């Protein structure tokens, strides 16, 4: 990310974000983007460092009680291409 310094803010300003296994040097920065709460940041750092192949962390608006939208952060397993085509 350091090679695109000027555009980084625009990238992280998106409503929906998908983070695959980030480099170790970026894990703390991504966790801070996902939450401002230090306890949650620690949790997200742990989740980000343990992502397996085909997993990602998705952050964005989601439906909650009474049909309202709220920010949600979830670990998602993405099926491989072969299973999606059959």
VMD Tcl script that builds the backbone (N, CA, C; Angstrom):
set m [mol new atoms 258]
animate dup $m
set s [atomselect $m all]
$s set {name element resname resid chain x y z} {
  {N N UNK 1 A 0.808 -1.191 0.000}
  {CA C UNK 1 A 0.000 0.000 0.000}
  {C C UNK 1 A 0.856 1.261 0.000}
  {N N UNK 2 A 2.085 1.138 0.441}
  {CA C UNK 2 A 2.934 2.319 0.516}
  {C C UNK 2 A 3.264 2.886 -0.866}
  {N N UNK 3 A 3.095 2.095 -1.921}
  {CA C UNK 3 A 3.412 2.579 -3.261}
  {C C UNK 3 A 2.318 3.480 -3.837}
  {N N UNK 4 A 1.133 3.503 -3.213}
  {CA C UNK 4 A 0.033 4.340 -3.699}
  {C C UNK 4 A -0.434 5.290 -2.597}
  {N N UNK 5 A 0.467 6.005 -2.002}
  {CA C UNK 5 A 0.201 6.836 -0.825}
  {C C UNK 5 A -1.004 7.768 -0.990}
  {N N UNK 6 A -1.118 8.453 -2.089}
  {CA C UNK 6 A -2.192 9.425 -2.273}
  {C C UNK 6 A -3.572 8.815 -2.392}
  {N N UNK 7 A -3.677 7.610 -2.894}
  {CA C UNK 7 A -4.968 6.991 -3.153}
  {C C UNK 7 A -5.447 6.081 -2.031}
  {N N UNK 8 A -4.641 5.851 -1.025}
  {CA C UNK 8 A -5.000 4.919 0.047}
  {C C UNK 8 A -6.267 5.366 0.764}
  {N N UNK 9 A -6.394 6.652 1.066}
  {CA C UNK 9 A -7.585 7.136 1.756}
  {C C UNK 9 A -8.846 6.844 0.956}
  {N N UNK 10 A -8.790 7.020 -0.346}
  {CA C UNK 10 A -9.954 6.749 -1.187}
  {C C UNK 10 A -10.312 5.268 -1.176}
  {N N UNK 11 A -9.317 4.403 -1.171}
  {CA C UNK 11 A -9.574 2.961 -1.149}
  {C C UNK 11 A -10.288 2.561 0.133}
  {N N UNK 12 A -9.808 3.082 1.268}
  {CA C UNK 12 A -10.394 2.699 2.552}
  {C C UNK 12 A -11.671 3.454 2.879}
  {N N UNK 13 A -12.111 4.370 2.024}
  {CA C UNK 13 A -13.337 5.107 2.248}
  {C C UNK 13 A -14.540 4.413 1.609}
  {N N UNK 14 A -14.334 3.270 0.992}
  {CA C UNK 14 A -15.424 2.541 0.351}
  {C C UNK 14 A -16.381 1.980 1.401}
  {N N UNK 15 A -17.673 1.929 1.080}
  {CA C UNK 15 A -18.675 1.422 2.015}
  {C C UNK 15 A -18.503 -0.076 2.242}
  {N N UNK 16 A -18.142 -0.806 1.210}
  {CA C UNK 16 A -17.949 -2.258 1.304}
  {C C UNK 16 A -16.474 -2.556 1.077}
  {N N UNK 17 A -15.862 -3.269 2.015}
  {CA C UNK 17 A -14.443 -3.603 1.901}
  {C C UNK 17 A -14.259 -5.110 2.042}
  {N N UNK 18 A -13.355 -5.647 1.239}
  {CA C UNK 18 A -13.003 -7.065 1.309}
  {C C UNK 18 A -11.506 -7.141 1.533}
  {N N UNK 19 A -11.114 -7.816 2.620}
  {CA C UNK 19 A -9.695 -7.927 2.963}
  {C C UNK 19 A -9.298 -9.399 2.993}
  {N N UNK 20 A -8.437 -9.784 2.060}
  {CA C UNK 20 A -7.854 -11.121 2.098}
  {C C UNK 20 A -6.646 -11.042 3.023}
  {N N UNK 21 A -5.936 -12.120 3.216}
  {CA C UNK 21 A -4.807 -12.167 4.138}
  {C C UNK 21 A -3.830 -11.024 3.834}
  {N N UNK 22 A -3.807 -9.990 4.682}
  {CA C UNK 22 A -2.908 -8.862 4.423}
  {C C UNK 22 A -1.484 -9.199 4.850}
  {N N UNK 23 A -0.503 -8.471 4.324}
  {CA C UNK 23 A 0.867 -8.665 4.809}
  {C C UNK 23 A 0.916 -8.334 6.301}
  {N N UNK 24 A 1.817 -8.966 7.003}
  {CA C UNK 24 A 1.918 -8.760 8.450}
  {C C UNK 24 A 2.066 -7.279 8.810}
  {N N UNK 25 A 2.766 -6.539 7.977}
  {CA C UNK 25 A 2.985 -5.120 8.254}
  {C C UNK 25 A 1.707 -4.285 8.120}
  {N N UNK 26 A 0.676 -4.813 7.465}
  {CA C UNK 26 A -0.574 -4.077 7.251}
  {C C UNK 26 A -1.715 -4.526 8.156}
  {N N UNK 27 A -1.526 -5.612 8.900}
  {CA C UNK 27 A -2.604 -6.180 9.705}
  {C C UNK 27 A -3.160 -5.183 10.715}
  {N N UNK 28 A -2.302 -4.499 11.431}
  {CA C UNK 28 A -2.742 -3.530 12.445}
  {C C UNK 28 A -3.515 -2.382 11.797}
  {N N UNK 29 A -3.062 -1.899 10.657}
  {CA C UNK 29 A -3.741 -0.798 9.963}
  {C C UNK 29 A -5.124 -1.217 9.488}
  {N N UNK 30 A -5.243 -2.425 8.952}
  {CA C UNK 30 A -6.550 -2.916 8.496}
  {C C UNK 30 A -7.488 -3.084 9.686}
  {N N UNK 31 A -6.993 -3.604 10.800}
  {CA C UNK 31 A -7.822 -3.776 12.001}
  {C C UNK 31 A -8.332 -2.430 12.501}
  {N N UNK 32 A -7.520 -1.390 12.426}
  {CA C UNK 32 A -7.956 -0.054 12.845}
  {C C UNK 32 A -9.053 0.483 11.938}
  {N N UNK 33 A -9.010 0.118 10.668}
  {CA C UNK 33 A -10.050 0.540 9.732}
  {C C UNK 33 A -11.363 -0.179 10.042}
  {N N UNK 34 A -11.273 -1.429 10.455}
  {CA C UNK 34 A -12.470 -2.214 10.730}
  {C C UNK 34 A -13.190 -1.777 12.003}
  {N N UNK 35 A -12.450 -1.226 12.978}
  {CA C UNK 35 A -13.075 -0.811 14.238}
  {C C UNK 35 A -12.220 0.245 14.936}
  {N N UNK 36 A -12.884 1.121 15.658}
  {CA C UNK 36 A -12.160 2.108 16.466}
  {C C UNK 36 A -11.977 1.615 17.904}
  {N N UNK 37 A -12.667 0.531 18.272}
  {CA C UNK 37 A -12.558 -0.045 19.607}
  {C C UNK 37 A -11.314 -0.932 19.696}
  {N N UNK 38 A -10.443 -0.687 20.681}
  {CA C UNK 38 A -9.168 -1.414 20.789}
  {C C UNK 38 A -9.370 -2.912 20.994}
  {N N UNK 39 A -10.372 -3.313 21.764}
  {CA C UNK 39 A -10.631 -4.741 21.986}
  {C C UNK 39 A -11.031 -5.416 20.672}
  {N N UNK 40 A -11.907 -4.769 19.919}
  {CA C UNK 40 A -12.302 -5.315 18.621}
  {C C UNK 40 A -11.125 -5.325 17.644}
  {N N UNK 41 A -10.284 -4.295 17.684}
  {CA C UNK 41 A -9.108 -4.266 16.815}
  {C C UNK 41 A -8.221 -5.474 17.069}
  {N N UNK 42 A -8.010 -5.816 18.333}
  {CA C UNK 42 A -7.199 -6.998 18.663}
  {C C UNK 42 A -7.833 -8.264 18.096}
  {N N UNK 43 A -9.152 -8.356 18.204}
  {CA C UNK 43 A -9.873 -9.518 17.662}
  {C C UNK 43 A -9.698 -9.589 16.137}
  {N N UNK 44 A -9.846 -8.446 15.473}
  {CA C UNK 44 A -9.712 -8.427 14.019}
  {C C UNK 44 A -8.281 -8.722 13.581}
  {N N UNK 45 A -7.298 -8.226 14.329}
  {CA C UNK 45 A -5.905 -8.552 14.013}
  {C C UNK 45 A -5.703 -10.062 14.033}
  {N N UNK 46 A -6.237 -10.715 15.050}
  {CA C UNK 46 A -6.114 -12.168 15.165}
  {C C UNK 46 A -6.811 -12.863 13.993}
  {N N UNK 47 A -8.031 -12.426 13.668}
  {CA C UNK 47 A -8.759 -13.028 12.552}
  {C C UNK 47 A -8.023 -12.830 11.232}
  {N N UNK 48 A -7.484 -11.634 11.028}
  {CA C UNK 48 A -6.776 -11.349 9.778}
  {C C UNK 48 A -5.519 -12.202 9.624}
  {N N UNK 49 A -4.820 -12.457 10.711}
  {CA C UNK 49 A -3.582 -13.234 10.611}
  {C C UNK 49 A -3.839 -14.725 10.465}
  {N N UNK 50 A -5.057 -15.177 10.743}
  {CA C UNK 50 A -5.354 -16.614 10.666}
  {C C UNK 50 A -6.246 -16.973 9.485}
  {N N UNK 51 A -6.449 -16.041 8.557}
  {CA C UNK 51 A -7.265 -16.346 7.380}
  {C C UNK 51 A -6.609 -17.456 6.565}
  {N N UNK 52 A -7.420 -18.368 6.085}
  {CA C UNK 52 A -6.953 -19.466 5.246}
  {C C UNK 52 A -7.247 -19.158 3.779}
  {N N UNK 53 A -6.753 -19.988 2.903}
  {CA C UNK 53 A -7.003 -19.835 1.475}
  {C C UNK 53 A -8.515 -19.855 1.239}
  {N N UNK 54 A -9.003 -18.881 0.495}
  {CA C UNK 54 A -10.423 -18.801 0.193}
  {C C UNK 54 A -11.238 -18.047 1.232}
  {N N UNK 55 A -10.595 -17.522 2.266}
  {CA C UNK 55 A -11.307 -16.748 3.274}
  {C C UNK 55 A -10.944 -15.272 3.161}
  {N N UNK 56 A -11.883 -14.424 3.569}
  {CA C UNK 56 A -11.634 -12.989 3.608}
  {C C UNK 56 A -12.505 -12.367 4.688}
  {N N UNK 57 A -12.163 -11.156 5.061}
  {CA C UNK 57 A -12.975 -10.384 6.001}
  {C C UNK 57 A -13.726 -9.350 5.177}
  {N N UNK 58 A -15.051 -9.340 5.330}
  {CA C UNK 58 A -15.903 -8.407 4.598}
  {C C UNK 58 A -16.489 -7.420 5.594}
  {N N UNK 59 A -16.343 -6.151 5.304}
  {CA C UNK 59 A -16.863 -5.083 6.158}
  {C C UNK 59 A -17.768 -4.195 5.327}
  {N N UNK 60 A -18.992 -3.990 5.824}
  {CA C UNK 60 A -19.914 -3.129 5.099}
  {C C UNK 60 A -21.288 -3.145 5.723}
  {N N UNK 61 A -22.201 -2.410 5.137}
  {CA C UNK 61 A -23.544 -2.345 5.691}
  {C C UNK 61 A -24.286 -3.661 5.519}
  {N N UNK 62 A -25.051 -4.005 6.535}
  {CA C UNK 62 A -25.860 -5.219 6.490}
  {C C UNK 62 A -27.162 -4.989 7.229}
  {N N UNK 63 A -28.170 -5.773 6.891}
  {CA C UNK 63 A -29.468 -5.633 7.542}
  {C C UNK 63 A -29.415 -6.149 8.965}
  {N N UNK 64 A -29.972 -5.372 9.882}
  {CA C UNK 64 A -30.102 -5.770 11.282}
  {C C UNK 64 A -31.578 -5.685 11.651}
  {N N UNK 65 A -31.868 -5.723 12.921}
  {CA C UNK 65 A -33.257 -5.701 13.387}
  {C C UNK 65 A -34.077 -4.594 12.728}
  {N N UNK 66 A -35.320 -4.898 12.457}
  {CA C UNK 66 A -36.293 -3.936 11.908}
  {C C UNK 66 A -35.895 -3.397 10.543}
  {N N UNK 67 A -35.042 -4.098 9.823}
  {CA C UNK 67 A -34.670 -3.694 8.475}
  {C C UNK 67 A -33.695 -2.539 8.388}
  {N N UNK 68 A -33.089 -2.148 9.502}
  {CA C UNK 68 A -32.103 -1.069 9.484}
  {C C UNK 68 A -30.760 -1.586 8.982}
  {N N UNK 69 A -29.944 -0.664 8.478}
  {CA C UNK 69 A -28.593 -1.008 8.048}
  {C C UNK 69 A -27.598 -0.612 9.129}
  {N N UNK 70 A -26.618 -1.472 9.352}
  {CA C UNK 70 A -25.539 -1.184 10.293}
  {C C UNK 70 A -24.267 -1.846 9.776}
  {N N UNK 71 A -23.127 -1.290 10.177}
  {CA C UNK 71 A -21.845 -1.860 9.756}
  {C C UNK 71 A -21.680 -3.243 10.379}
  {N N UNK 72 A -21.292 -4.191 9.546}
  {CA C UNK 72 A -21.028 -5.557 9.996}
  {C C UNK 72 A -19.671 -5.989 9.460}
  {N N UNK 73 A -18.975 -6.797 10.239}
  {CA C UNK 73 A -17.685 -7.350 9.824}
  {C C UNK 73 A -17.776 -8.856 9.994}
  {N N UNK 74 A -17.574 -9.594 8.898}
  {CA C UNK 74 A -17.696 -11.051 8.913}
  {C C UNK 74 A -16.547 -11.708 8.175}
  {N N UNK 75 A -16.156 -12.881 8.646}
  {CA C UNK 75 A -15.217 -13.714 7.901}
  {C C UNK 75 A -16.054 -14.560 6.945}
  {N N UNK 76 A -15.683 -14.540 5.666}
  {CA C UNK 76 A -16.448 -15.218 4.628}
  {C C UNK 76 A -15.573 -16.249 3.942}
  {N N UNK 77 A -16.124 -17.422 3.678}
  {CA C UNK 77 A -15.442 -18.474 2.917}
  {C C UNK 77 A -15.940 -18.400 1.488}
  {N N UNK 78 A -15.030 -18.223 0.566}
  {CA C UNK 78 A -15.367 -18.154 -0.844}
  {C C UNK 78 A -15.136 -19.507 -1.490}
  {N N UNK 79 A -16.167 -20.068 -2.109}
  {CA C UNK 79 A -16.027 -21.369 -2.757}
  {C C UNK 79 A -15.100 -21.246 -3.955}
  {N N UNK 80 A -14.390 -22.327 -4.242}
  {CA C UNK 80 A -13.488 -22.296 -5.397}
  {C C UNK 80 A -14.292 -22.235 -6.694}
  {N N UNK 81 A -13.649 -21.793 -7.754}
  {CA C UNK 81 A -14.319 -21.570 -9.027}
  {C C UNK 81 A -14.988 -22.814 -9.571}
  {N N UNK 82 A -14.331 -23.954 -9.461}
  {CA C UNK 82 A -14.896 -25.200 -9.991}
  {C C UNK 82 A -16.239 -25.532 -9.346}
  {N N UNK 83 A -16.370 -25.338 -8.040}
  {CA C UNK 83 A -17.625 -25.656 -7.374}
  {C C UNK 83 A -18.703 -24.635 -7.706}
  {N N UNK 84 A -18.321 -23.413 -8.048}
  {CA C UNK 84 A -19.313 -22.398 -8.419}
  {C C UNK 84 A -19.816 -22.613 -9.837}
  {N N UNK 85 A -19.025 -23.243 -10.692}
  {CA C UNK 85 A -19.438 -23.463 -12.072}
  {C C UNK 85 A -20.273 -24.708 -12.269}
  {N N UNK 86 A -20.216 -25.644 -11.322}
  {CA C UNK 86 A -20.966 -26.897 -11.500}
  {C C UNK 86 A -22.327 -26.845 -10.866}
}
mol reanalyze $m
mol bondsrecalc $m
mol representation Tube
mol addrep $m
